[in-house]
């Protein structure tokens, strides 16, 4: 099973690009704090490359900026390419299926955004679990 769930902060402003066939895409990095801190040291973070496509990419570029918190649900993807010097390079990145505003992102709360807003790659994937009761059938 290839599932990734990350909560972090954007390292830089995401930039929306369009492929030659007209598909919107953005790639960006997030910093995710590690859970533990050694005594006397600062908290460390791991950095992850993220790619988002179509309406998810447009949503990220419109509402998220450098330093903003972001919750990402997606999958890992590995790929290779040839660098300018002729060597093969390998990359592992997260492909975002959906993103949300984290619960602790008070800046977005002030702007009136709902914390359960999710932008999936296909509209049928969004489920607001907070509105379900114990008797409701879950879609998964």
C-alpha positions as CSV (number, residue, x, y, z in Angstrom):
1,X,0.0,0.0,0.0
2,X,1.5,3.4,-1.0
3,X,-0.1,6.1,1.3
4,X,1.6,9.2,2.7
5,X,0.1,11.6,5.2
6,X,2.2,14.7,6.1
7,X,1.6,17.8,8.1
8,X,4.2,20.5,7.5
9,X,5.0,24.1,6.4
10,X,5.7,25.3,2.9
11,X,9.4,26.3,2.4
12,X,8.6,28.7,-0.4
13,X,5.6,30.1,-2.3
14,X,4.2,27.4,-4.7
15,X,4.2,28.4,-8.4
16,X,1.4,27.2,-10.8
17,X,2.7,26.0,-14.1
18,X,0.9,24.5,-17.1
19,X,2.1,21.5,-19.2
20,X,2.1,21.8,-23.0
21,X,-1.2,19.9,-23.0
22,X,-2.8,22.4,-20.6
23,X,-2.7,20.5,-17.3
24,X,-1.9,22.6,-14.2
25,X,0.9,21.4,-12.0
26,X,2.9,22.8,-9.0
27,X,5.9,21.4,-7.2
28,X,7.1,22.6,-3.8
29,X,8.9,21.6,-0.6
30,X,7.5,21.2,2.9
31,X,9.3,21.0,6.2
32,X,7.9,18.5,8.6
33,X,9.1,18.7,12.2
34,X,10.4,15.5,13.8
35,X,8.5,14.3,16.9
36,X,11.5,14.2,19.2
37,X,14.0,16.7,20.3
38,X,17.3,15.8,22.0
39,X,17.9,17.7,25.2
40,X,19.8,20.9,24.6
41,X,19.2,20.9,20.8
42,X,16.7,22.6,18.5
43,X,13.9,20.7,16.9
44,X,14.9,19.2,13.6
45,X,12.8,18.9,10.4
46,X,12.7,16.7,7.4
47,X,12.1,18.2,4.0
48,X,9.9,16.6,1.3
49,X,9.3,17.4,-2.4
50,X,5.6,17.5,-3.3
51,X,3.9,17.6,-6.7
52,X,0.2,18.4,-7.2
53,X,-1.8,18.3,-10.4
54,X,-5.0,19.9,-11.8
55,X,-7.5,21.5,-9.4
56,X,-5.4,20.5,-6.4
57,X,-2.4,22.4,-7.8
58,X,-4.6,25.5,-8.5
59,X,-6.0,25.3,-4.9
60,X,-2.6,25.1,-3.3
61,X,-1.2,28.1,-5.4
62,X,-4.2,30.2,-4.5
63,X,-4.5,29.6,-0.8
64,X,-1.1,28.5,0.5
65,X,2.1,30.6,0.8
66,X,5.6,30.3,2.3
67,X,5.4,29.4,6.0
68,X,1.8,28.3,5.9
69,X,0.9,24.9,7.4
70,X,-0.5,22.2,5.1
71,X,-1.9,18.7,5.5
72,X,-1.1,16.5,2.5
73,X,-2.5,13.1,1.6
74,X,-0.9,11.3,-1.3
75,X,1.5,8.7,-2.4
76,X,5.3,8.3,-2.9
77,X,6.6,8.3,-6.5
78,X,10.1,7.6,-7.7
79,X,11.5,8.7,-11.0
80,X,14.8,9.2,-12.8
81,X,16.0,11.8,-15.2
82,X,19.3,12.7,-16.9
83,X,21.0,15.8,-15.5
84,X,22.7,18.5,-17.6
85,X,26.1,16.8,-16.9
86,X,24.8,13.5,-18.4
87,X,24.5,11.6,-15.1
88,X,21.3,9.8,-14.1
89,X,19.5,11.3,-11.1
90,X,16.8,9.6,-9.0
91,X,14.1,11.5,-7.2
92,X,11.5,10.4,-4.6
93,X,8.6,12.8,-4.2
94,X,5.1,12.9,-2.8
95,X,2.2,13.2,-5.3
96,X,-0.6,15.0,-3.5
97,X,-4.0,13.5,-3.9
98,X,-5.7,16.0,-1.5
99,X,-4.7,18.9,0.8
100,X,-6.3,20.5,3.8
101,X,-5.7,23.4,6.1
102,X,-4.2,22.1,9.3
103,X,-6.3,22.6,12.5
104,X,-3.6,24.8,14.0
105,X,-3.5,27.2,11.0
106,X,-5.2,30.2,12.7
107,X,-4.4,32.5,9.8
108,X,-6.7,30.5,7.6
109,X,-9.4,30.4,10.3
110,X,-9.5,34.2,10.4
111,X,-10.1,34.3,6.7
112,X,-13.2,32.1,7.1
113,X,-12.0,28.8,5.6
114,X,-13.5,25.6,6.9
115,X,-10.9,23.3,8.5
116,X,-12.4,20.2,6.9
117,X,-12.1,21.5,3.3
118,X,-10.4,19.0,1.1
119,X,-9.6,19.2,-2.5
120,X,-9.2,15.6,-3.9
121,X,-8.0,14.7,-7.4
122,X,-11.6,13.6,-8.2
123,X,-14.6,15.2,-6.6
124,X,-16.1,11.9,-5.4
125,X,-13.3,11.3,-3.0
126,X,-14.1,14.2,-0.6
127,X,-15.9,13.0,2.6
128,X,-16.5,15.3,5.5
129,X,-16.1,12.7,8.3
130,X,-17.1,15.2,11.0
131,X,-20.7,15.2,9.7
132,X,-21.1,11.4,9.9
133,X,-22.8,9.7,12.8
134,X,-22.1,6.2,14.1
135,X,-25.1,4.8,12.1
136,X,-23.8,6.3,8.8
137,X,-22.2,4.0,6.2
138,X,-18.6,5.0,5.6
139,X,-17.6,5.1,1.9
140,X,-14.5,3.1,2.4
